[in-house]
Amino acid sequence: MAVRVTTQPDGAAQLVLDIEYNLPGKLACLFEKRTVAFTAPAADGSYGVDWTAAFRVGTAPLVAPENYYGGFAFRAAAYPHWKFLTPEGETTQPTLKPVAPWIAFQGPLPDGQVVTIAIFDAPANYSHPPQWLLISGMPYFNPVITAKGDWALEPGQQFILRYRWQVSAGQLAAGTVEKDYQAWANR
């Protein structure tokens, strides 16, 4: 895996990774160029992380099986008093599988500062809007792109998955996160 890092004086940074995935004993079956771009922090400490994964299937067909766990995800230390936020509002259900363009997790850090961490799913992503797996006890959440069934991938097929992590100071209302999502999705 090759990694390239660039930084800016304002705190912005970018990582570019070239990754090859292979099955045991076989040549690479999937190639990924991952770009992770961190925005410069705002005065209140808020920032965004744009995650772009450009994939190319190798010389044999692949099937991404129906699944409800894994892939691009957020997992944190178990903080009490944190809640998930969906476009419909807060939820404290331990395992919920909503279909939505974004999900957020918010609450106080050990120092008392309240933050909101949202993941936005790009409108062009496969299976958008995705079903999300939310597990409050870990806490954990991820968009599950194969929740609706197997995804057959042909040799040479290319696809891009884009996400944004938006880390914001304070507890945000669903309408505020939706506005931020729309601004990102429509740029």
C-alpha positions as CSV (number, residue, x, y, z in Angstrom):
1,M,0.0,0.0,0.0
2,A,1.4,3.4,-1.0
3,V,0.5,6.5,1.1
4,R,1.0,10.1,0.2
5,V,0.3,12.9,2.8
6,T,0.1,16.7,2.2
7,T,-0.6,19.3,4.8
8,Q,-1.5,23.0,4.7
9,P,-0.6,25.8,7.1
10,D,-4.3,26.3,8.0
11,G,-4.5,22.8,9.3
12,A,-6.1,21.2,6.2
13,A,-4.5,17.9,5.2
14,Q,-4.9,15.1,2.6
15,L,-4.0,11.4,2.6
16,V,-4.0,9.4,-0.7
17,L,-3.7,5.7,-0.4
18,D,-3.4,3.1,-3.2
19,I,-4.8,-0.2,-1.9
20,E,-5.0,-3.7,-3.4
21,Y,-7.4,-6.3,-2.0
22,N,-6.9,-10.0,-2.7
23,L,-8.4,-13.3,-1.8
24,P,-6.0,-15.8,-0.2
25,G,-3.6,-17.3,-2.8
26,K,-4.9,-15.1,-5.6
27,L,-3.9,-12.0,-7.4
28,A,-5.5,-8.7,-6.4
29,C,-9.2,-8.7,-7.2
30,L,-10.1,-5.1,-6.2
31,F,-8.1,-1.9,-6.4
32,E,-8.8,1.2,-4.5
33,K,-7.5,4.8,-4.6
34,R,-8.6,6.3,-1.3
35,T,-8.4,10.1,-0.7
36,V,-9.1,11.4,2.8
37,A,-9.2,15.2,2.9
38,F,-9.4,17.1,6.2
39,T,-10.8,20.6,6.0
40,A,-9.1,23.4,8.0
41,P,-10.7,23.7,11.5
42,A,-13.3,26.5,11.9
43,A,-12.9,28.9,14.8
44,D,-15.2,26.7,17.0
45,G,-13.2,23.6,16.2
46,S,-15.6,22.1,13.7
47,Y,-14.2,20.4,10.6
48,G,-15.0,18.0,7.8
49,V,-13.4,14.9,6.5
50,D,-14.1,14.0,2.9
51,W,-13.6,10.3,2.1
52,T,-13.5,9.3,-1.5
53,A,-12.9,5.7,-2.5
54,A,-12.4,5.0,-6.2
55,F,-12.5,1.3,-7.0
56,R,-11.7,-0.9,-10.0
57,V,-12.6,-4.6,-10.1
58,G,-9.8,-6.9,-11.2
59,T,-10.0,-9.6,-14.0
60,A,-12.6,-11.8,-12.3
61,P,-16.2,-11.0,-11.3
62,L,-16.9,-10.3,-7.6
63,V,-20.0,-10.4,-5.5
64,A,-20.3,-8.2,-2.4
65,P,-22.8,-10.3,-0.4
66,E,-25.8,-9.0,1.4
67,N,-24.6,-7.8,4.7
68,Y,-25.6,-5.6,7.7
69,Y,-22.2,-4.9,9.3
70,G,-18.8,-3.6,8.4
71,G,-17.3,-1.3,5.7
72,F,-17.1,2.4,6.2
73,A,-18.0,3.1,9.8
74,F,-17.7,5.1,12.9
75,R,-16.9,3.5,16.3
76,A,-16.1,5.4,19.5
77,A,-15.5,4.9,23.1
78,A,-18.8,4.3,25.0
79,Y,-19.8,7.7,26.2
80,P,-22.9,7.8,28.4
81,H,-25.6,10.3,27.4
82,W,-24.9,10.2,23.7
83,K,-27.7,9.8,21.2
84,F,-28.1,9.0,17.5
85,L,-29.7,11.7,15.3
86,T,-31.6,10.7,12.1
87,P,-33.3,13.1,9.7
88,E,-36.5,12.3,11.7
89,G,-34.9,13.3,15.0
90,E,-33.1,11.7,18.0
91,T,-33.2,8.0,18.8
92,T,-31.9,6.0,21.7
93,Q,-32.9,2.6,20.3
94,P,-29.9,0.2,20.7
95,T,-30.1,-1.2,17.2
96,L,-32.0,0.6,14.5
97,K,-31.7,0.2,10.7
98,P,-33.0,3.4,9.2
99,V,-32.7,4.3,5.6
100,A,-31.4,7.9,5.4
101,P,-28.8,10.1,3.5
102,W,-27.0,10.8,6.8
103,I,-26.8,9.8,10.5
104,A,-25.2,11.7,13.4
105,F,-24.1,10.8,16.9
106,Q,-24.0,13.6,19.5
107,G,-23.3,14.2,23.2
108,P,-20.8,15.4,25.7
109,L,-17.1,14.4,25.7
110,P,-15.4,13.6,29.1
111,D,-14.4,17.3,29.4
112,G,-18.0,18.4,29.1
113,Q,-17.7,19.8,25.5
114,V,-20.7,18.7,23.4
115,V,-20.1,17.6,19.8
116,T,-22.0,16.2,16.9
117,I,-20.4,13.7,14.5
118,A,-22.3,13.1,11.3
119,I,-21.6,10.9,8.3
120,F,-23.1,12.0,5.0
121,D,-23.7,9.5,2.1
122,A,-23.2,11.0,-1.4
123,P,-26.3,10.9,-3.7
124,A,-24.3,9.1,-6.4
125,N,-23.2,6.3,-4.1
126,Y,-24.4,2.7,-4.8
127,S,-27.6,2.0,-2.8
128,H,-28.2,5.7,-1.8
129,P,-29.8,6.4,0.5
130,P,-28.3,3.5,2.4
131,Q,-29.7,1.5,5.3
132,W,-27.6,2.3,8.4
133,L,-26.7,0.0,11.3
134,L,-26.8,1.8,14.6
135,I,-25.5,0.2,17.7
136,S,-25.6,2.5,20.7
137,G,-23.7,0.2,23.2
138,M,-20.4,0.4,21.2
139,P,-21.2,3.1,19.9
140,Y,-21.1,2.2,16.2
141,F,-22.8,3.3,13.0
142,N,-22.2,2.6,9.3
143,P,-24.0,2.9,5.9
144,V,-24.7,-0.7,4.7
145,I,-24.6,-0.5,0.9
146,T,-25.4,-4.2,0.6
147,A,-28.3,-4.3,3.0
148,K,-30.7,-4.6,0.1
149,G,-29.0,-7.7,-1.4
150,D,-25.9,-8.9,-3.2
151,W,-23.9,-6.5,-5.4
152,A,-22.5,-8.2,-8.5
153,L,-19.3,-6.5,-9.8
154,E,-18.0,-7.2,-13.3
155,P,-14.3,-7.5,-14.3
156,G,-12.9,-4.0,-14.9
157,Q,-16.0,-2.3,-13.4
158,Q,-15.2,1.1,-11.7
159,F,-17.2,2.8,-9.0
160,I,-16.7,5.6,-6.5
161,L,-18.0,5.8,-3.0
162,R,-18.0,9.3,-1.3
163,Y,-18.7,10.1,2.3
164,R,-18.2,13.1,4.6
165,W,-17.6,13.1,8.3
166,Q,-18.8,16.4,9.7
167,V,-17.6,17.1,13.2
168,S,-19.4,20.1,14.8
169,A,-19.2,21.9,18.1
170,G,-22.4,21.7,20.0
171,Q,-25.6,19.6,19.8
172,L,-27.3,20.1,16.4
173,A,-30.9,19.8,15.5
174,A,-31.8,17.4,12.6
175,G,-32.7,20.4,10.4
176,T,-29.2,21.9,10.9
177,V,-27.5,18.6,10.0
178,E,-29.8,18.3,7.0
179,K,-28.9,21.8,5.8
180,D,-25.2,20.9,6.1
181,Y,-25.8,17.6,4.3
182,Q,-27.6,19.4,1.4
183,A,-24.7,22.0,1.1
184,W,-22.2,19.2,0.9
185,A,-24.2,16.9,-1.4
186,N,-25.1,19.7,-3.9
187,R,-21.6,21.3,-4.2
